[in-house]
Amino acid sequence: MSKYEEEFYKLLPRVTRICNFFLLGKKLIVEGSENFVKEGGNIIVGNHIGSYKDVSTIFKIIPRLVFFTANREIFTRHDFNWLVKRHLVRHMGKIGAFINFLINPIKFLFVDYISSNIEKVGSIPVDMGWKKSLAIQKCQEYVKKGRAIITLQGRGRIQAEHPNPYIYPFRRGPSIIAYNVYKETGLKIPVTPIAMFGTHYAWVVPAKIRVRVSEPMYVTDYLEDDMAATIERFRAALEAKVTSMILDIIRNR
């Protein structure tokens, strides 16, 4: 067991309590949990509409240690504190600012704890503006070592200007990782699409969070004559799968 796994399992009871706190008022409903890959390299991709509630949901439902790419702002106390305040104000306006003031003492403890420990469990900091290739390289190394990583696709909130506000156009990262690992090692890494709906509701507001988990998909099923075409085809297929699941959740909720 690596130092990351050791650190994670030491922190797990506290991580669980933090996740429960961030999901106050929410009820989790999960379909297809049997599709999660229990061991070996795995890439999990999903929509990202609920900021920290998405991450908390993932920790609660995935039956193994999972490493995730995270906004580098979470890795420092000052930036993470501002990120939480910005999220509350964006979703709740002046009420959000007031709630931020009320919970500030408790929030400070959580922010300080998470920013101090997030790197210890192998989380992968991603600069939203540049050097994404460095994150991709690190993700590839994690997958080669038999770890599960998750790369959420979106900006942590609903995108009202898009045709489907719950799905932001998928990036190429997960497809590139799967393709590169296959070309370098011959490993066919399972990519597990998940769809989340309900994490966008504000903190403590009662709501149901519905999660749909698909059977894994493989880049080898989308191979074309050149790398770019393969990556784009697989990227589009992953996005289409998650979009389909989201629409089904909305229709049947």
Steps between C-alpha positions, in 0.01 A plus 500: 500500500648837398530805721194649329283201585634496856428871545153465350390217728633688800294802399193303383285543814551876490451513122167319547386752761598790276311348206192451718522865604523621141201281407274620781138486387578275205385143437717287271335271244744291296420277202754268341751492785588145394669656194777655706837336433615351830872468427766589244540812293179691441397843375167636623347791309188694589328835485592767754216726613525496880851610593604338832171305515607304192826401669320408822253286306783318324677418826173363637403272210823363346606176674876560480765766541469744213738778403356813346613803311414810698505874450837615633315765704394224742862434595549829687296627793453853366391397149272221624330734748430746217377215277238392756380857553479556124295182459249598770456850361466372143222258593324690779580868448488718811367209704810304401724778624311502830527120533872525428529747789299276736697183428838669474645352825400147398588559137848616600565167675387299198688716251816484705475124543426422137761734351760359739429136417370485144844451346590227750242265347630548148254754364622650175505882489386645168564858402185605316702722269812308396726197530217250466747267329682457830177384667437257213847351540448451872158343442657255255754394760225443756297286259805294401550420869148359522335800664160649430483867407203725441492798267180699531398692190368848565546804718322387815176680420211502254584661164175678412626611159545143373228288334531252787597708806592188696769387254797717412680390181742223595872564478736261324699413814339165593515382139865603468589315820326180389653519153855573617498222760374253238766603250780494756409184692222319314273538802132548415396733780127494583345847495187519717248775417285634784223759498407708804186708545403687816845600620431846359247572774640731766653368819251391772206540257308168513535316168566163343831437327455243227802323357505266199805278439558352154688189398865583419595614151834437323698720264586189296138487384545841336834465327553697179798533264653787696526602865301824476203332333496220758517738794224720361274205424544356850455843661174550312377153596568561870323835489203348316472219756496734800260736323264209431508393864437854624199540272364165615540601866315828436217326316450239773566692821 
